[in-house]
Amino acid sequence: MTDMPAWIIVPAALLIVVSGLLTLIGSIGLLRLRSFNERMHAPTLGMTLGVFCMVLASMLVATTLQGRPVFHEFLISLFLIMTAPVTAILLMQSAIRRQGGRNRE
């Protein structure tokens, strides 16, 4: 195993901790909020931001270990950032239709 400098380890560890906290907050929001419509926001935001922090930490460590810029992890976060809100929108539209359109203004 290659020794990494502290200026890489500390930010990567902080990003991993922030990622875990954001995901935990999203999960708690899923449990605490009452209606389906309220529950959709917390996990979607928590997952998207949590994965982004985790991928950023992974990019930092991989770039250091390989000695060259590594950006393929960025594609993972890009796809998740694009698909998570779309999935949430589709679930919300389904819930509105299932409730008979009661939430429409």
LUMDO-384282 format. One record per residue: residue number from 1; x, y, z of N, C-alpha, C, O in turn. Coordinates in pm, whole numbers. Each point is the difference from the previous one (the first is absolute). Layout:
BEGIN
{atom NUM, {X, Y, Z}, {X, Y, Z}, {X, Y, Z}, {X, Y, Z}}
...
# end
This chain:
BEGIN
{atom 1, {84, -118, 0}, {-84, 118, 0}, {88, 123, 0}, {99, 7, 73}}
{atom 2, {-134, 89, -154}, {76, 123, -11}, {-42, 97, 110}, {-119, 15, 30}}
{atom 3, {217, 50, 30}, {-31, 102, 101}, {-48, 126, -71}, {61, 48, -95}}
{atom 4, {-172, 3, 143}, {-55, 123, -57}, {29, 116, 94}, {7, -19, 122}}
{atom 5, {12, 138, -177}, {25, 116, 86}, {-125, 39, 79}, {-113, -31, -40}}
{atom 6, {135, 98, 150}, {-112, 40, 87}, {-92, 100, -67}, {-119, 5, 31}}
{atom 7, {173, 74, -124}, {-85, 99, -66}, {-99, -65, -97}, {-88, 68, -52}}
{atom 8, {101, -196, 27}, {-98, -76, -78}, {-91, -78, 94}, {-121, -7, -22}}
{atom 9, {177, -52, 125}, {-77, -85, 91}, {-105, 80, 76}, {-114, -44, 13}}
{atom 10, {150, 162, 37}, {-92, 79, 82}, {-122, 46, -80}, {-113, -21, 45}}
{atom 11, {131, 83, -163}, {-121, 40, -75}, {-84, -119, -44}, {-123, 7, 0}}
{atom 12, {188, -117, -38}, {-75, -119, -42}, {-81, -55, 117}, {-116, -39, -17}}
{atom 13, {176, 35, 135}, {-72, -50, 118}, {-116, 92, 36}, {-107, -47, 36}}
{atom 14, {129, 178, -45}, {-109, 95, 28}, {-114, -15, -99}, {-117, 6, 38}}
{atom 15, {151, -24, -165}, {-105, -19, -101}, {-79, -129, 24}, {-121, -3, -21}}
{atom 16, {188, -101, 66}, {-70, -125, 29}, {-92, 16, 121}, {-112, -51, 0}}
{atom 17, {158, 123, 101}, {-84, 25, 118}, {-121, 86, -38}, {-112, -29, 42}}
{atom 18, {135, 135, -121}, {-111, 85, -45}, {-99, -81, -83}, {-121, 18, 11}}
{atom 19, {173, -106, -94}, {-86, -87, -82}, {-89, -87, 88}, {-120, -13, -26}}
{atom 20, {178, -46, 128}, {-78, -82, 91}, {-104, 79, 77}, {-112, -46, 20}}
{atom 21, {149, 167, 23}, {-95, 85, 73}, {-116, 43, -89}, {-115, -1, 44}}
{atom 22, {144, 39, -168}, {-107, 41, -91}, {-95, -116, -29}, {-122, 18, -5}}
{atom 23, {177, -136, -15}, {-84, -116, -24}, {-82, -35, 125}, {-116, -38, -12}}
{atom 24, {176, 51, 129}, {-72, -24, 125}, {-114, 99, 19}, {-110, -38, 40}}
{atom 25, {136, 165, -68}, {-104, 102, 12}, {-114, -30, -96}, {-117, 16, 36}}
{atom 26, {148, -57, -158}, {-104, -37, -95}, {-81, -119, 48}, {-122, -4, -19}}
{atom 27, {187, -92, 79}, {-70, -118, 51}, {-90, 35, 119}, {-111, -51, 12}}
{atom 28, {161, 139, 75}, {-82, 43, 113}, {-121, 78, -51}, {-110, -14, 54}}
{atom 29, {130, 96, -156}, {-112, 72, -61}, {-103, -94, -56}, {-120, 27, 8}}
{atom 30, {164, -137, -65}, {-92, -100, -54}, {-85, -59, 112}, {-119, -27, -20}}
{atom 31, {178, 5, 136}, {-73, -58, 112}, {-89, 101, 72}, {-109, -35, 46}}
{atom 32, {154, 160, -36}, {-71, 99, 82}, {-116, 69, -71}, {-99, 35, 64}}
{atom 33, {109, -14, -193}, {-104, 73, -71}, {-123, -88, -18}, {10, -122, -8}}
{atom 34, {-127, 186, 2}, {-125, -75, 6}, {-51, -49, -135}, {-22, -120, -18}}
{atom 35, {4, 210, -75}, {-64, -40, -126}, {105, -41, -104}, {118, 31, 13}}
{atom 36, {-165, -100, -114}, {88, -46, -107}, {64, 119, -71}, {118, -3, -34}}
{atom 37, {-197, 107, 13}, {51, 117, -70}, {113, 67, 76}, {97, 45, -61}}
{atom 38, {-107, -39, 193}, {108, 56, 81}, {121, -94, 3}, {114, 47, 1}}
{atom 39, {-138, -174, 0}, {109, -98, 10}, {86, -7, -124}, {113, -49, 7}}
{atom 40, {-159, 95, -118}, {76, -10, -124}, {123, 89, -2}, {99, -33, -66}}
{atom 41, {-103, 146, 135}, {107, 98, -13}, {126, -38, 78}, {110, 9, -54}}
{atom 42, {-125, -50, 176}, {117, -24, 85}, {92, -110, -53}, {121, 22, -10}}
{atom 43, {-172, -141, -25}, {93, -103, -49}, {62, 34, -134}, {116, -35, -25}}
{atom 44, {-191, 103, -62}, {55, 34, -131}, {116, 96, 14}, {105, -20, -61}}
{atom 45, {-122, 124, 141}, {108, 96, 19}, {116, -63, 77}, {117, 22, -34}}
{atom 46, {-148, -99, 138}, {106, -64, 78}, {82, -97, -82}, {122, -4, 11}}
{atom 47, {-189, -73, -94}, {72, -97, -83}, {86, 70, -104}, {115, -37, -20}}
{atom 48, {-170, 138, -45}, {74, 69, -105}, {123, 70, 56}, {110, -15, -53}}
{atom 49, {-127, 91, 160}, {114, 71, 58}, {98, -96, 67}, {121, 22, -5}}
{atom 50, {-172, -128, 67}, {87, -99, 62}, {87, -73, -101}, {119, -19, 23}}
{atom 51, {-178, -20, -132}, {77, -69, -105}, {101, 96, -63}, {112, -41, -32}}
{atom 52, {-151, 167, 15}, {94, 97, -57}, {123, 16, 88}, {112, 3, -51}}
{atom 53, {-130, 7, 182}, {114, 11, 91}, {86, -126, -2}, {123, 8, 4}}
{atom 54, {-188, -124, -10}, {75, -126, -4}, {81, -12, -129}, {116, -43, 2}}
{atom 55, {-175, 81, -113}, {71, -7, -128}, {114, 101, -3}, {106, -29, -56}}
{atom 56, {-126, 145, 115}, {107, 100, 5}, {119, -54, 82}, {115, 19, -38}}
{atom 57, {-144, -84, 149}, {107, -62, 81}, {70, -110, -79}, {122, -13, 6}}
{atom 58, {-199, -66, -79}, {58, -106, -82}, {89, 56, -111}, {107, -55, -28}}
{atom 59, {-151, 164, -33}, {83, 64, -104}, {131, 51, 58}, {105, -12, -63}}
{atom 60, {-112, 69, 180}, {119, 55, 65}, {102, -111, 31}, {119, 15, -29}}
{atom 61, {-167, -124, 86}, {90, -110, 35}, {53, -70, -126}, {119, -31, -8}}
{atom 62, {-205, 5, -90}, {44, -68, -123}, {100, 84, -78}, {96, -53, -56}}
{atom 63, {-118, 183, 52}, {93, 89, -69}, {137, -4, 68}, {103, 1, -68}}
{atom 64, {-103, -5, 200}, {127, -5, 73}, {71, -133, -21}, {121, -3, -23}}
{atom 65, {-195, -106, 31}, {62, -132, -13}, {51, -27, -141}, {103, -65, -16}}
{atom 66, {-174, 113, -85}, {42, -27, -137}, {95, 104, -57}, {62, -22, -104}}
{atom 67, {-50, 136, 171}, {93, 102, -44}, {-45, 75, -124}, {80, 68, -64}}
{atom 68, {-206, -78, 31}, {-56, 72, -115}, {-145, 32, 32}, {-62, -66, 83}}
{atom 69, {6, 167, -148}, {-141, 33, 27}, {-94, -115, -37}, {10, -56, -110}}
{atom 70, {-101, 22, 199}, {-98, -106, -22}, {-139, 64, 7}, {-40, 52, 104}}
{atom 71, {-30, -57, -215}, {-130, 66, -7}, {-116, -94, -28}, {-114, 47, -8}}
{atom 72, {137, -177, -7}, {-112, -88, -35}, {-101, -12, 113}, {-116, -31, -24}}
{atom 73, {158, 56, 149}, {-96, 2, 109}, {-97, 117, -13}, {-114, -7, 47}}
{atom 74, {160, 114, -112}, {-87, 115, -23}, {-121, -39, -84}, {-109, 54, 20}}
{atom 75, {126, -146, -114}, {-113, -47, -81}, {-105, -69, 86}, {-119, 12, -26}}
{atom 76, {164, -85, 127}, {-94, -67, 91}, {-87, 103, 70}, {-122, -14, 5}}
{atom 77, {185, 118, 49}, {-79, 103, 69}, {-88, 76, -98}, {-112, 39, 36}}
{atom 78, {157, -17, -156}, {-81, 69, -100}, {-127, -79, -32}, {-109, 58, -6}}
{atom 79, {123, -188, -13}, {-118, -82, -28}, {-95, -6, 119}, {-122, 3, -18}}
{atom 80, {176, -10, 139}, {-87, 0, 118}, {-70, 134, 19}, {-117, 4, 39}}
{atom 81, {187, 104, -65}, {-61, 132, 13}, {-110, 18, -104}, {-99, 68, 25}}
{atom 82, {114, -130, -141}, {-104, 11, -104}, {-117, -94, 27}, {-115, 38, -26}}
{atom 83, {140, -157, 77}, {-108, -98, 12}, {-78, 8, 130}, {-120, -31, -1}}
{atom 84, {180, 72, 111}, {-72, 4, 128}, {-116, 99, -2}, {-109, -36, 44}}
{atom 85, {126, 159, -93}, {-115, 91, -5}, {-109, -47, -97}, {-118, 19, 26}}
{atom 86, {158, -78, -136}, {-99, -50, -96}, {-83, -111, 62}, {-122, -5, -18}}
{atom 87, {187, -84, 90}, {-73, -108, 69}, {-94, 57, 104}, {-114, -46, 14}}
{atom 88, {159, 147, 60}, {-86, 62, 101}, {-121, 67, -64}, {-111, -9, 52}}
{atom 89, {132, 75, -164}, {-112, 66, -70}, {-101, -104, -47}, {-120, 21, 14}}
{atom 90, {168, -130, -70}, {-93, -104, -47}, {-77, -62, 115}, {-120, -27, -14}}
{atom 91, {185, 4, 127}, {-70, -54, 117}, {-104, 99, 53}, {-109, -41, 40}}
{atom 92, {142, 170, -39}, {-95, 100, 46}, {-121, 9, -92}, {-114, 10, 47}}
{atom 93, {136, -15, -178}, {-112, 3, -94}, {-88, -123, 17}, {-122, 10, -8}}
{atom 94, {183, -123, 31}, {-77, -122, 24}, {-84, 12, 127}, {-116, -42, 2}}
{atom 95, {174, 99, 104}, {-73, 16, 125}, {-117, 98, -17}, {-107, -22, 55}}
{atom 96, {129, 128, -130}, {-108, 97, -24}, {-114, -65, -77}, {-117, 21, 33}}
{atom 97, {150, -97, -134}, {-104, -68, -78}, {-72, -105, 84}, {-121, -19, -13}}
{atom 98, {194, -49, 98}, {-60, -103, 85}, {-95, 61, 104}, {-101, -61, 36}}
{atom 99, {133, 182, 10}, {-85, 68, 97}, {-118, 69, -67}, {-83, 61, 68}}
{atom 100, {73, -70, -196}, {-113, 60, -72}, {19, 147, -31}, {-97, 71, -24}}
{atom 101, {221, -25, 25}, {26, 140, -34}, {-34, 96, 112}, {-17, 119, -27}}
{atom 102, {7, -164, 150}, {-33, 88, 112}, {105, 106, 28}, {-32, 103, 59}}
{atom 103, {156, -127, -99}, {108, 95, 31}, {17, 106, -105}, {85, 87, 15}}
{atom 104, {-161, -91, -120}, {13, 100, -106}, {-61, 131, 45}, {-102, 2, 69}}
{atom 105, {166, 107, -111}, {-51, 133, 40}, {-70, 66, -115}, {-50, 112, 14}}
# end
